[in-house]
Amino acid sequence: MNDISDILRELLDRFSNTPELDEEFDRMRRTDEEFEKEYVIWCEDNGYSVKDGYRDFINEIIESQDSYWDNYQEFGNNI
């Protein structure tokens, strides 16, 4: 069984937040029936829509990373 959250994090690491990430995820859904089924279950379990769930999850990761760096800089830690 695939861990969809881990796969999405790996795709984000590999492709950043680019159209290539969306293309690769769409390709995975089209070519792997088991992955598609697991993705649908993951969406249902996590309260995401099947259409936009992966994108919502990716955006949440990016927002949490941005929030981390904002807090880091707020306390005088400049890079």
mmCIF file of the N, C-alpha and C atoms, coordinates in Angstrom:
data_MODEL
# 
_entry.id   MODEL 
# 
loop_
_atom_site.group_PDB 
_atom_site.id 
_atom_site.type_symbol 
_atom_site.label_atom_id 
_atom_site.label_alt_id 
_atom_site.label_comp_id 
_atom_site.label_asym_id 
_atom_site.label_entity_id 
_atom_site.label_seq_id 
_atom_site.pdbx_PDB_ins_code 
_atom_site.Cartn_x 
_atom_site.Cartn_y 
_atom_site.Cartn_z 
_atom_site.occupancy 
_atom_site.B_iso_or_equiv 
_atom_site.pdbx_formal_charge 
_atom_site.auth_seq_id 
_atom_site.auth_comp_id 
_atom_site.auth_asym_id 
_atom_site.auth_atom_id 
_atom_site.pdbx_PDB_model_num 
ATOM 1   N N  . MET A 1 1  ? 0.842   -1.182 0.000   1.00 0.00 ? 1  MET A N  1 
ATOM 2   C CA . MET A 1 1  ? 0.000   0.000  0.000   1.00 0.00 ? 1  MET A CA 1 
ATOM 3   C C  . MET A 1 1  ? 0.893   1.253  0.000   1.00 0.00 ? 1  MET A C  1 
ATOM 4   N N  . ASN A 1 2  ? 0.527   2.213  -0.804  1.00 0.00 ? 2  ASN A N  1 
ATOM 5   C CA . ASN A 1 2  ? 1.260   3.461  -0.917  1.00 0.00 ? 2  ASN A CA 1 
ATOM 6   C C  . ASN A 1 2  ? 0.837   4.429  0.178   1.00 0.00 ? 2  ASN A C  1 
ATOM 7   N N  . ASP A 1 3  ? 1.784   5.200  0.685   1.00 0.00 ? 3  ASP A N  1 
ATOM 8   C CA . ASP A 1 3  ? 1.464   6.295  1.581   1.00 0.00 ? 3  ASP A CA 1 
ATOM 9   C C  . ASP A 1 3  ? 1.402   7.550  0.712   1.00 0.00 ? 3  ASP A C  1 
ATOM 10  N N  . ILE A 1 4  ? 0.204   7.968  0.391   1.00 0.00 ? 4  ILE A N  1 
ATOM 11  C CA . ILE A 1 4  ? 0.000   9.082  -0.541  1.00 0.00 ? 4  ILE A CA 1 
ATOM 12  C C  . ILE A 1 4  ? 0.674   10.349 -0.024  1.00 0.00 ? 4  ILE A C  1 
ATOM 13  N N  . SER A 1 5  ? 0.593   10.603 1.269   1.00 0.00 ? 5  SER A N  1 
ATOM 14  C CA . SER A 1 5  ? 1.225   11.799 1.828   1.00 0.00 ? 5  SER A CA 1 
ATOM 15  C C  . SER A 1 5  ? 2.729   11.785 1.564   1.00 0.00 ? 5  SER A C  1 
ATOM 16  N N  . ASP A 1 6  ? 3.373   10.646 1.787   1.00 0.00 ? 6  ASP A N  1 
ATOM 17  C CA . ASP A 1 6  ? 4.812   10.543 1.538   1.00 0.00 ? 6  ASP A CA 1 
ATOM 18  C C  . ASP A 1 6  ? 5.138   10.707 0.062   1.00 0.00 ? 6  ASP A C  1 
ATOM 19  N N  . ILE A 1 7  ? 4.330   10.127 -0.780  1.00 0.00 ? 7  ILE A N  1 
ATOM 20  C CA . ILE A 1 7  ? 4.548   10.258 -2.230  1.00 0.00 ? 7  ILE A CA 1 
ATOM 21  C C  . ILE A 1 7  ? 4.444   11.716 -2.650  1.00 0.00 ? 7  ILE A C  1 
ATOM 22  N N  . LEU A 1 8  ? 3.456   12.419 -2.129  1.00 0.00 ? 8  LEU A N  1 
ATOM 23  C CA . LEU A 1 8  ? 3.303   13.833 -2.482  1.00 0.00 ? 8  LEU A CA 1 
ATOM 24  C C  . LEU A 1 8  ? 4.480   14.664 -1.979  1.00 0.00 ? 8  LEU A C  1 
ATOM 25  N N  . ARG A 1 9  ? 4.975   14.352 -0.788  1.00 0.00 ? 9  ARG A N  1 
ATOM 26  C CA . ARG A 1 9  ? 6.161   15.067 -0.283  1.00 0.00 ? 9  ARG A CA 1 
ATOM 27  C C  . ARG A 1 9  ? 7.373   14.794 -1.169  1.00 0.00 ? 9  ARG A C  1 
ATOM 28  N N  . GLU A 1 10 ? 7.529   13.549 -1.597  1.00 0.00 ? 10 GLU A N  1 
ATOM 29  C CA . GLU A 1 10 ? 8.636   13.190 -2.485  1.00 0.00 ? 10 GLU A CA 1 
ATOM 30  C C  . GLU A 1 10 ? 8.530   13.919 -3.823  1.00 0.00 ? 10 GLU A C  1 
ATOM 31  N N  . LEU A 1 11 ? 7.315   13.983 -4.368  1.00 0.00 ? 11 LEU A N  1 
ATOM 32  C CA . LEU A 1 11 ? 7.124   14.707 -5.627  1.00 0.00 ? 11 LEU A CA 1 
ATOM 33  C C  . LEU A 1 11 ? 7.450   16.191 -5.456  1.00 0.00 ? 11 LEU A C  1 
ATOM 34  N N  . LEU A 1 12 ? 7.056   16.762 -4.330  1.00 0.00 ? 12 LEU A N  1 
ATOM 35  C CA . LEU A 1 12 ? 7.355   18.169 -4.070  1.00 0.00 ? 12 LEU A CA 1 
ATOM 36  C C  . LEU A 1 12 ? 8.864   18.371 -3.956  1.00 0.00 ? 12 LEU A C  1 
ATOM 37  N N  . ASP A 1 13 ? 9.548   17.456 -3.294  1.00 0.00 ? 13 ASP A N  1 
ATOM 38  C CA . ASP A 1 13 ? 11.009  17.547 -3.194  1.00 0.00 ? 13 ASP A CA 1 
ATOM 39  C C  . ASP A 1 13 ? 11.664  17.435 -4.570  1.00 0.00 ? 13 ASP A C  1 
ATOM 40  N N  . ARG A 1 14 ? 11.149  16.547 -5.386  1.00 0.00 ? 14 ARG A N  1 
ATOM 41  C CA . ARG A 1 14 ? 11.760  16.293 -6.692  1.00 0.00 ? 14 ARG A CA 1 
ATOM 42  C C  . ARG A 1 14 ? 11.453  17.384 -7.710  1.00 0.00 ? 14 ARG A C  1 
ATOM 43  N N  . PHE A 1 15 ? 10.210  17.866 -7.742  1.00 0.00 ? 15 PHE A N  1 
ATOM 44  C CA . PHE A 1 15 ? 9.786   18.781 -8.794  1.00 0.00 ? 15 PHE A CA 1 
ATOM 45  C C  . PHE A 1 15 ? 9.529   20.205 -8.313  1.00 0.00 ? 15 PHE A C  1 
ATOM 46  N N  . SER A 1 16 ? 9.641   20.444 -7.005  1.00 0.00 ? 16 SER A N  1 
ATOM 47  C CA . SER A 1 16 ? 9.222   21.717 -6.417  1.00 0.00 ? 16 SER A CA 1 
ATOM 48  C C  . SER A 1 16 ? 7.758   21.940 -6.764  1.00 0.00 ? 16 SER A C  1 
ATOM 49  N N  . ASN A 1 17 ? 7.293   23.139 -6.616  1.00 0.00 ? 17 ASN A N  1 
ATOM 50  C CA . ASN A 1 17 ? 5.885   23.421 -6.911  1.00 0.00 ? 17 ASN A CA 1 
ATOM 51  C C  . ASN A 1 17 ? 5.774   23.891 -8.357  1.00 0.00 ? 17 ASN A C  1 
ATOM 52  N N  . THR A 1 18 ? 5.930   22.945 -9.282  1.00 0.00 ? 18 THR A N  1 
ATOM 53  C CA . THR A 1 18 ? 5.958   23.243 -10.711 1.00 0.00 ? 18 THR A CA 1 
ATOM 54  C C  . THR A 1 18 ? 4.880   22.447 -11.438 1.00 0.00 ? 18 THR A C  1 
ATOM 55  N N  . PRO A 1 19 ? 4.608   22.822 -12.675 1.00 0.00 ? 19 PRO A N  1 
ATOM 56  C CA . PRO A 1 19 ? 3.661   22.031 -13.465 1.00 0.00 ? 19 PRO A CA 1 
ATOM 57  C C  . PRO A 1 19 ? 4.097   20.574 -13.634 1.00 0.00 ? 19 PRO A C  1 
ATOM 58  N N  . GLU A 1 20 ? 5.414   20.327 -13.565 1.00 0.00 ? 20 GLU A N  1 
ATOM 59  C CA . GLU A 1 20 ? 5.903   18.954 -13.695 1.00 0.00 ? 20 GLU A CA 1 
ATOM 60  C C  . GLU A 1 20 ? 5.392   18.081 -12.554 1.00 0.00 ? 20 GLU A C  1 
ATOM 61  N N  . LEU A 1 21 ? 5.246   18.648 -11.370 1.00 0.00 ? 21 LEU A N  1 
ATOM 62  C CA . LEU A 1 21 ? 4.684   17.892 -10.249 1.00 0.00 ? 21 LEU A CA 1 
ATOM 63  C C  . LEU A 1 21 ? 3.267   17.449 -10.584 1.00 0.00 ? 21 LEU A C  1 
ATOM 64  N N  . ASP A 1 22 ? 2.455   18.377 -11.066 1.00 0.00 ? 22 ASP A N  1 
ATOM 65  C CA . ASP A 1 22 ? 1.076   18.050 -11.435 1.00 0.00 ? 22 ASP A CA 1 
ATOM 66  C C  . ASP A 1 22 ? 1.035   17.001 -12.547 1.00 0.00 ? 22 ASP A C  1 
ATOM 67  N N  . GLU A 1 23 ? 1.905   17.151 -13.524 1.00 0.00 ? 23 GLU A N  1 
ATOM 68  C CA . GLU A 1 23 ? 1.934   16.202 -14.637 1.00 0.00 ? 23 GLU A CA 1 
ATOM 69  C C  . GLU A 1 23 ? 2.322   14.804 -14.165 1.00 0.00 ? 23 GLU A C  1 
ATOM 70  N N  . GLU A 1 24 ? 3.321   14.720 -13.300 1.00 0.00 ? 24 GLU A N  1 
ATOM 71  C CA . GLU A 1 24 ? 3.753   13.418 -12.801 1.00 0.00 ? 24 GLU A CA 1 
ATOM 72  C C  . GLU A 1 24 ? 2.668   12.770 -11.955 1.00 0.00 ? 24 GLU A C  1 
ATOM 73  N N  . PHE A 1 25 ? 2.018   13.546 -11.095 1.00 0.00 ? 25 PHE A N  1 
ATOM 74  C CA . PHE A 1 25 ? 0.956   12.985 -10.273 1.00 0.00 ? 25 PHE A CA 1 
ATOM 75  C C  . PHE A 1 25 ? -0.204  12.514 -11.143 1.00 0.00 ? 25 PHE A C  1 
ATOM 76  N N  . ASP A 1 26 ? -0.579  13.300 -12.129 1.00 0.00 ? 26 ASP A N  1 
ATOM 77  C CA . ASP A 1 26 ? -1.644  12.887 -13.051 1.00 0.00 ? 26 ASP A CA 1 
ATOM 78  C C  . ASP A 1 26 ? -1.265  11.606 -13.796 1.00 0.00 ? 26 ASP A C  1 
ATOM 79  N N  . ARG A 1 27 ? -0.003  11.520 -14.211 1.00 0.00 ? 27 ARG A N  1 
ATOM 80  C CA . ARG A 1 27 ? 0.475   10.318 -14.905 1.00 0.00 ? 27 ARG A CA 1 
ATOM 81  C C  . ARG A 1 27 ? 0.366   9.099  -13.990 1.00 0.00 ? 27 ARG A C  1 
ATOM 82  N N  . MET A 1 28 ? 0.759   9.263  -12.736 1.00 0.00 ? 28 MET A N  1 
ATOM 83  C CA . MET A 1 28 ? 0.686   8.155  -11.784 1.00 0.00 ? 28 MET A CA 1 
ATOM 84  C C  . MET A 1 28 ? -0.753  7.691  -11.605 1.00 0.00 ? 28 MET A C  1 
ATOM 85  N N  . ARG A 1 29 ? -1.675  8.615  -11.527 1.00 0.00 ? 29 ARG A N  1 
ATOM 86  C CA . ARG A 1 29 ? -3.085  8.261  -11.361 1.00 0.00 ? 29 ARG A CA 1 
ATOM 87  C C  . ARG A 1 29 ? -3.628  7.542  -12.589 1.00 0.00 ? 29 ARG A C  1 
ATOM 88  N N  . ARG A 1 30 ? -3.221  7.984  -13.769 1.00 0.00 ? 30 ARG A N  1 
ATOM 89  C CA . ARG A 1 30 ? -3.729  7.377  -15.002 1.00 0.00 ? 30 ARG A CA 1 
ATOM 90  C C  . ARG A 1 30 ? -3.172  5.980  -15.251 1.00 0.00 ? 30 ARG A C  1 
ATOM 91  N N  . THR A 1 31 ? -1.929  5.754  -14.856 1.00 0.00 ? 31 THR A N  1 
ATOM 92  C CA . THR A 1 31 ? -1.259  4.516  -15.256 1.00 0.00 ? 31 THR A CA 1 
ATOM 93  C C  . THR A 1 31 ? -1.256  3.427  -14.189 1.00 0.00 ? 31 THR A C  1 
ATOM 94  N N  . ASP A 1 32 ? -1.660  3.760  -12.970 1.00 0.00 ? 32 ASP A N  1 
ATOM 95  C CA . ASP A 1 32 ? -1.602  2.786  -11.880 1.00 0.00 ? 32 ASP A CA 1 
ATOM 96  C C  . ASP A 1 32 ? -2.962  2.742  -11.182 1.00 0.00 ? 32 ASP A C  1 
ATOM 97  N N  . GLU A 1 33 ? -3.748  1.711  -11.506 1.00 0.00 ? 33 GLU A N  1 
ATOM 98  C CA . GLU A 1 33 ? -5.104  1.601  -10.952 1.00 0.00 ? 33 GLU A CA 1 
ATOM 99  C C  . GLU A 1 33 ? -5.096  1.499  -9.428  1.00 0.00 ? 33 GLU A C  1 
ATOM 100 N N  . GLU A 1 34 ? -4.147  0.755  -8.889  1.00 0.00 ? 34 GLU A N  1 
ATOM 101 C CA . GLU A 1 34 ? -4.064  0.591  -7.427  1.00 0.00 ? 34 GLU A CA 1 
ATOM 102 C C  . GLU A 1 34 ? -3.752  1.930  -6.756  1.00 0.00 ? 34 GLU A C  1 
ATOM 103 N N  . PHE A 1 35 ? -2.846  2.678  -7.343  1.00 0.00 ? 35 PHE A N  1 
ATOM 104 C CA . PHE A 1 35 ? -2.509  4.007  -6.820  1.00 0.00 ? 35 PHE A CA 1 
ATOM 105 C C  . PHE A 1 35 ? -3.738  4.908  -6.835  1.00 0.00 ? 35 PHE A C  1 
ATOM 106 N N  . GLU A 1 36 ? -4.480  4.867  -7.902  1.00 0.00 ? 36 GLU A N  1 
ATOM 107 C CA . GLU A 1 36 ? -5.694  5.685  -8.013  1.00 0.00 ? 36 GLU A CA 1 
ATOM 108 C C  . GLU A 1 36 ? -6.696  5.319  -6.915  1.00 0.00 ? 36 GLU A C  1 
ATOM 109 N N  . LYS A 1 37 ? -6.894  4.044  -6.680  1.00 0.00 ? 37 LYS A N  1 
ATOM 110 C CA . LYS A 1 37 ? -7.815  3.610  -5.624  1.00 0.00 ? 37 LYS A CA 1 
ATOM 111 C C  . LYS A 1 37 ? -7.343  4.099  -4.257  1.00 0.00 ? 37 LYS A C  1 
ATOM 112 N N  . GLU A 1 38 ? -6.051  3.965  -3.995  1.00 0.00 ? 38 GLU A N  1 
ATOM 113 C CA . GLU A 1 38 ? -5.494  4.413  -2.721  1.00 0.00 ? 38 GLU A CA 1 
ATOM 114 C C  . GLU A 1 38 ? -5.605  5.931  -2.569  1.00 0.00 ? 38 GLU A C  1 
ATOM 115 N N  . TYR A 1 39 ? -5.436  6.642  -3.672  1.00 0.00 ? 39 TYR A N  1 
ATOM 116 C CA . TYR A 1 39 ? -5.565  8.095  -3.635  1.00 0.00 ? 39 TYR A CA 1 
ATOM 117 C C  . TYR A 1 39 ? -6.996  8.493  -3.265  1.00 0.00 ? 39 TYR A C  1 
ATOM 118 N N  . VAL A 1 40 ? -7.969  7.839  -3.848  1.00 0.00 ? 40 VAL A N  1 
ATOM 119 C CA . VAL A 1 40 ? -9.375  8.144  -3.543  1.00 0.00 ? 40 VAL A CA 1 
ATOM 120 C C  . VAL A 1 40 ? -9.652  7.895  -2.058  1.00 0.00 ? 40 VAL A C  1 
ATOM 121 N N  . ILE A 1 41 ? -9.171  6.792  -1.533  1.00 0.00 ? 41 ILE A N  1 
ATOM 122 C CA . ILE A 1 41 ? -9.352  6.490  -0.111  1.00 0.00 ? 41 ILE A CA 1 
ATOM 123 C C  . ILE A 1 41 ? -8.642  7.533  0.747   1.00 0.00 ? 41 ILE A C  1 
ATOM 124 N N  . TRP A 1 42 ? -7.428  7.907  0.362   1.00 0.00 ? 42 TRP A N  1 
ATOM 125 C CA . TRP A 1 42 ? -6.670  8.926  1.091   1.00 0.00 ? 42 TRP A CA 1 
ATOM 126 C C  . TRP A 1 42 ? -7.449  10.241 1.134   1.00 0.00 ? 42 TRP A C  1 
ATOM 127 N N  . CYS A 1 43 ? -8.023  10.630 0.013   1.00 0.00 ? 43 CYS A N  1 
ATOM 128 C CA . CYS A 1 43 ? -8.826  11.858 -0.034  1.00 0.00 ? 43 CYS A CA 1 
ATOM 129 C C  . CYS A 1 43 ? -10.008 11.769 0.926   1.00 0.00 ? 43 CYS A C  1 
ATOM 130 N N  . GLU A 1 44 ? -10.718 10.656 0.880   1.00 0.00 ? 44 GLU A N  1 
ATOM 131 C CA . GLU A 1 44 ? -11.874 10.473 1.759   1.00 0.00 ? 44 GLU A CA 1 
ATOM 132 C C  . GLU A 1 44 ? -11.456 10.502 3.227   1.00 0.00 ? 44 GLU A C  1 
ATOM 133 N N  . ASP A 1 45 ? -10.370 9.832  3.550   1.00 0.00 ? 45 ASP A N  1 
ATOM 134 C CA . ASP A 1 45 ? -9.896  9.763  4.941   1.00 0.00 ? 45 ASP A CA 1 
ATOM 135 C C  . ASP A 1 45 ? -9.423  11.109 5.470   1.00 0.00 ? 45 ASP A C  1 
ATOM 136 N N  . ASN A 1 46 ? -8.938  11.978 4.571   1.00 0.00 ? 46 ASN A N  1 
ATOM 137 C CA . ASN A 1 46 ? -8.362  13.249 4.988   1.00 0.00 ? 46 ASN A CA 1 
ATOM 138 C C  . ASN A 1 46 ? -9.238  14.460 4.684   1.00 0.00 ? 46 ASN A C  1 
ATOM 139 N N  . GLY A 1 47 ? -10.423 14.205 4.154   1.00 0.00 ? 47 GLY A N  1 
ATOM 140 C CA . GLY A 1 47 ? -11.366 15.287 3.899   1.00 0.00 ? 47 GLY A CA 1 
ATOM 141 C C  . GLY A 1 47 ? -11.051 16.135 2.672   1.00 0.00 ? 47 GLY A C  1 
ATOM 142 N N  . TYR A 1 48 ? -10.334 15.557 1.724   1.00 0.00 ? 48 TYR A N  1 
ATOM 143 C CA . TYR A 1 48 ? -10.003 16.263 0.487   1.00 0.00 ? 48 TYR A CA 1 
ATOM 144 C C  . TYR A 1 48 ? -10.929 15.801 -0.640  1.00 0.00 ? 48 TYR A C  1 
ATOM 145 N N  . SER A 1 49 ? -11.125 16.682 -1.614  1.00 0.00 ? 49 SER A N  1 
ATOM 146 C CA . SER A 1 49 ? -11.837 16.259 -2.814  1.00 0.00 ? 49 SER A CA 1 
ATOM 147 C C  . SER A 1 49 ? -10.859 15.487 -3.696  1.00 0.00 ? 49 SER A C  1 
ATOM 148 N N  . VAL A 1 50 ? -11.367 14.524 -4.441  1.00 0.00 ? 50 VAL A N  1 
ATOM 149 C CA . VAL A 1 50 ? -10.513 13.732 -5.321  1.00 0.00 ? 50 VAL A CA 1 
ATOM 150 C C  . VAL A 1 50 ? -9.909  14.619 -6.400  1.00 0.00 ? 50 VAL A C  1 
ATOM 151 N N  . LYS A 1 51 ? -10.673 15.578 -6.863  1.00 0.00 ? 51 LYS A N  1 
ATOM 152 C CA . LYS A 1 51 ? -10.191 16.457 -7.934  1.00 0.00 ? 51 LYS A CA 1 
ATOM 153 C C  . LYS A 1 51 ? -9.000  17.297 -7.487  1.00 0.00 ? 51 LYS A C  1 
ATOM 154 N N  . ASP A 1 52 ? -9.070  17.896 -6.309  1.00 0.00 ? 52 ASP A N  1 
ATOM 155 C CA . ASP A 1 52 ? -8.052  18.862 -5.892  1.00 0.00 ? 52 ASP A CA 1 
ATOM 156 C C  . ASP A 1 52 ? -7.300  18.473 -4.628  1.00 0.00 ? 52 ASP A C  1 
ATOM 157 N N  . GLY A 1 53 ? -7.509  17.280 -4.118  1.00 0.00 ? 53 GLY A N  1 
ATOM 158 C CA . GLY A 1 53 ? -6.920  16.891 -2.846  1.00 0.00 ? 53 GLY A CA 1 
ATOM 159 C C  . GLY A 1 53 ? -5.414  16.966 -2.813  1.00 0.00 ? 53 GLY A C  1 
ATOM 160 N N  . TYR A 1 54 ? -4.766  16.433 -3.836  1.00 0.00 ? 54 TYR A N  1 
ATOM 161 C CA . TYR A 1 54 ? -3.300  16.455 -3.845  1.00 0.00 ? 54 TYR A CA 1 
ATOM 162 C C  . TYR A 1 54 ? -2.781  17.876 -3.866  1.00 0.00 ? 54 TYR A C  1 
ATOM 163 N N  . ARG A 1 55 ? -3.426  18.739 -4.622  1.00 0.00 ? 55 ARG A N  1 
ATOM 164 C CA . ARG A 1 55 ? -2.991  20.130 -4.739  1.00 0.00 ? 55 ARG A CA 1 
ATOM 165 C C  . ARG A 1 55 ? -3.216  20.860 -3.414  1.00 0.00 ? 55 ARG A C  1 
ATOM 166 N N  . ASP A 1 56 ? -4.334  20.597 -2.753  1.00 0.00 ? 56 ASP A N  1 
ATOM 167 C CA . ASP A 1 56 ? -4.587  21.202 -1.443  1.00 0.00 ? 56 ASP A CA 1 
ATOM 168 C C  . ASP A 1 56 ? -3.521  20.765 -0.442  1.00 0.00 ? 56 ASP A C  1 
ATOM 169 N N  . PHE A 1 57 ? -3.155  19.487 -0.466  1.00 0.00 ? 57 PHE A N  1 
ATOM 170 C CA . PHE A 1 57 ? -2.131  18.975 0.436   1.00 0.00 ? 57 PHE A CA 1 
ATOM 171 C C  . PHE A 1 57 ? -0.784  19.636 0.153   1.00 0.00 ? 57 PHE A C  1 
ATOM 172 N N  . ILE A 1 58 ? -0.416  19.732 -1.106  1.00 0.00 ? 58 ILE A N  1 
ATOM 173 C CA . ILE A 1 58 ? 0.844   20.385 -1.491  1.00 0.00 ? 58 ILE A CA 1 
ATOM 174 C C  . ILE A 1 58 ? 0.852   21.831 -1.010  1.00 0.00 ? 58 ILE A C  1 
ATOM 175 N N  . ASN A 1 59 ? -0.257  22.544 -1.221  1.00 0.00 ? 59 ASN A N  1 
ATOM 176 C CA . ASN A 1 59 ? -0.331  23.945 -0.789  1.00 0.00 ? 59 ASN A CA 1 
ATOM 177 C C  . ASN A 1 59 ? -0.206  24.069 0.726   1.00 0.00 ? 59 ASN A C  1 
ATOM 178 N N  . GLU A 1 60 ? -0.773  23.124 1.472   1.00 0.00 ? 60 GLU A N  1 
ATOM 179 C CA . GLU A 1 60 ? -0.641  23.141 2.931   1.00 0.00 ? 60 GLU A CA 1 
ATOM 180 C C  . GLU A 1 60 ? 0.815   22.969 3.348   1.00 0.00 ? 60 GLU A C  1 
ATOM 181 N N  . ILE A 1 61 ? 1.536   22.080 2.683   1.00 0.00 ? 61 ILE A N  1 
ATOM 182 C CA . ILE A 1 61 ? 2.957   21.884 2.987   1.00 0.00 ? 61 ILE A CA 1 
ATOM 183 C C  . ILE A 1 61 ? 3.729   23.177 2.722   1.00 0.00 ? 61 ILE A C  1 
ATOM 184 N N  . ILE A 1 62 ? 3.483   23.791 1.587   1.00 0.00 ? 62 ILE A N  1 
ATOM 185 C CA . ILE A 1 62 ? 4.194   25.015 1.223   1.00 0.00 ? 62 ILE A CA 1 
ATOM 186 C C  . ILE A 1 62 ? 3.879   26.133 2.217   1.00 0.00 ? 62 ILE A C  1 
ATOM 187 N N  . GLU A 1 63 ? 2.613   26.263 2.585   1.00 0.00 ? 63 GLU A N  1 
ATOM 188 C CA . GLU A 1 63 ? 2.232   27.294 3.553   1.00 0.00 ? 63 GLU A CA 1 
ATOM 189 C C  . GLU A 1 63 ? 2.883   27.045 4.906   1.00 0.00 ? 63 GLU A C  1 
ATOM 190 N N  . SER A 1 64 ? 2.980   25.790 5.324   1.00 0.00 ? 64 SER A N  1 
ATOM 191 C CA . SER A 1 64 ? 3.604   25.503 6.620   1.00 0.00 ? 64 SER A CA 1 
ATOM 192 C C  . SER A 1 64 ? 5.101   25.797 6.567   1.00 0.00 ? 64 SER A C  1 
ATOM 193 N N  . GLN A 1 65 ? 5.743   25.540 5.428   1.00 0.00 ? 65 GLN A N  1 
ATOM 194 C CA . GLN A 1 65 ? 7.158   25.876 5.276   1.00 0.00 ? 65 GLN A CA 1 
ATOM 195 C C  . GLN A 1 65 ? 7.360   27.382 5.308   1.00 0.00 ? 65 GLN A C  1 
ATOM 196 N N  . ASP A 1 66 ? 6.499   28.112 4.620   1.00 0.00 ? 66 ASP A N  1 
ATOM 197 C CA . ASP A 1 66 ? 6.582   29.571 4.624   1.00 0.00 ? 66 ASP A CA 1 
ATOM 198 C C  . ASP A 1 66 ? 6.377   30.111 6.029   1.00 0.00 ? 66 ASP A C  1 
ATOM 199 N N  . SER A 1 67 ? 5.425   29.549 6.750   1.00 0.00 ? 67 SER A N  1 
ATOM 200 C CA . SER A 1 67 ? 5.143   29.975 8.115   1.00 0.00 ? 67 SER A CA 1 
ATOM 201 C C  . SER A 1 67 ? 6.348   29.719 9.012   1.00 0.00 ? 67 SER A C  1 
ATOM 202 N N  . TYR A 1 68 ? 7.002   28.589 8.832   1.00 0.00 ? 68 TYR A N  1 
ATOM 203 C CA . TYR A 1 68 ? 8.193   28.270 9.613   1.00 0.00 ? 68 TYR A CA 1 
ATOM 204 C C  . TYR A 1 68 ? 9.255   29.337 9.404   1.00 0.00 ? 68 TYR A C  1 
ATOM 205 N N  . TRP A 1 69 ? 9.521   29.686 8.132   1.00 0.00 ? 69 TRP A N  1 
ATOM 206 C CA . TRP A 1 69 ? 10.570  30.670 7.845   1.00 0.00 ? 69 TRP A CA 1 
ATOM 207 C C  . TRP A 1 69 ? 10.168  32.062 8.309   1.00 0.00 ? 69 TRP A C  1 
ATOM 208 N N  . ASP A 1 70 ? 8.897   32.392 8.215   1.00 0.00 ? 70 ASP A N  1 
ATOM 209 C CA . ASP A 1 70 ? 8.433   33.684 8.729   1.00 0.00 ? 70 ASP A CA 1 
ATOM 210 C C  . ASP A 1 70 ? 8.680   33.778 10.227  1.00 0.00 ? 70 ASP A C  1 
ATOM 211 N N  . ASN A 1 71 ? 8.345   32.715 10.969  1.00 0.00 ? 71 ASN A N  1 
ATOM 212 C CA . ASN A 1 71 ? 8.572   32.696 12.413  1.00 0.00 ? 71 ASN A CA 1 
ATOM 213 C C  . ASN A 1 71 ? 10.062  32.731 12.739  1.00 0.00 ? 71 ASN A C  1 
ATOM 214 N N  . TYR A 1 72 ? 10.845  32.033 11.978  1.00 0.00 ? 72 TYR A N  1 
ATOM 215 C CA . TYR A 1 72 ? 12.292  31.988 12.184  1.00 0.00 ? 72 TYR A CA 1 
ATOM 216 C C  . TYR A 1 72 ? 12.881  33.389 12.056  1.00 0.00 ? 72 TYR A C  1 
ATOM 217 N N  . GLN A 1 73 ? 12.474  34.100 11.023  1.00 0.00 ? 73 GLN A N  1 
ATOM 218 C CA . GLN A 1 73 ? 12.998  35.451 10.794  1.00 0.00 ? 73 GLN A CA 1 
ATOM 219 C C  . GLN A 1 73 ? 12.422  36.454 11.798  1.00 0.00 ? 73 GLN A C  1 
ATOM 220 N N  . GLU A 1 74 ? 11.215  36.227 12.248  1.00 0.00 ? 74 GLU A N  1 
ATOM 221 C CA . GLU A 1 74 ? 10.577  37.129 13.207  1.00 0.00 ? 74 GLU A CA 1 
ATOM 222 C C  . GLU A 1 74 ? 11.377  37.217 14.509  1.00 0.00 ? 74 GLU A C  1 
ATOM 223 N N  . PHE A 1 75 ? 12.017  36.125 14.862  1.00 0.00 ? 75 PHE A N  1 
ATOM 224 C CA . PHE A 1 75 ? 12.777  36.094 16.107  1.00 0.00 ? 75 PHE A CA 1 
ATOM 225 C C  . PHE A 1 75 ? 14.245  36.461 15.900  1.00 0.00 ? 75 PHE A C  1 
ATOM 226 N N  . GLY A 1 76 ? 14.534  37.196 14.818  1.00 0.00 ? 76 GLY A N  1 
ATOM 227 C CA . GLY A 1 76 ? 15.866  37.750 14.614  1.00 0.00 ? 76 GLY A CA 1 
ATOM 228 C C  . GLY A 1 76 ? 16.868  36.799 14.001  1.00 0.00 ? 76 GLY A C  1 
ATOM 229 N N  . ASN A 1 77 ? 16.419  35.738 13.437  1.00 0.00 ? 77 ASN A N  1 
ATOM 230 C CA . ASN A 1 77 ? 17.332  34.774 12.807  1.00 0.00 ? 77 ASN A CA 1 
ATOM 231 C C  . ASN A 1 77 ? 17.329  35.013 11.309  1.00 0.00 ? 77 ASN A C  1 
ATOM 232 N N  . ASN A 1 78 ? 18.170  35.888 10.855  1.00 0.00 ? 78 ASN A N  1 
ATOM 233 C CA . ASN A 1 78 ? 18.258  36.175 9.414   1.00 0.00 ? 78 ASN A CA 1 
ATOM 234 C C  . ASN A 1 78 ? 19.300  35.282 8.763   1.00 0.00 ? 78 ASN A C  1 
ATOM 235 N N  . ILE A 1 79 ? 18.983  34.875 7.582   1.00 0.00 ? 79 ILE A N  1 
ATOM 236 C CA . ILE A 1 79 ? 19.891  33.993 6.846   1.00 0.00 ? 79 ILE A CA 1 
ATOM 237 C C  . ILE A 1 79 ? 20.836  34.838 6.032   1.00 0.00 ? 79 ILE A C  1 
# 
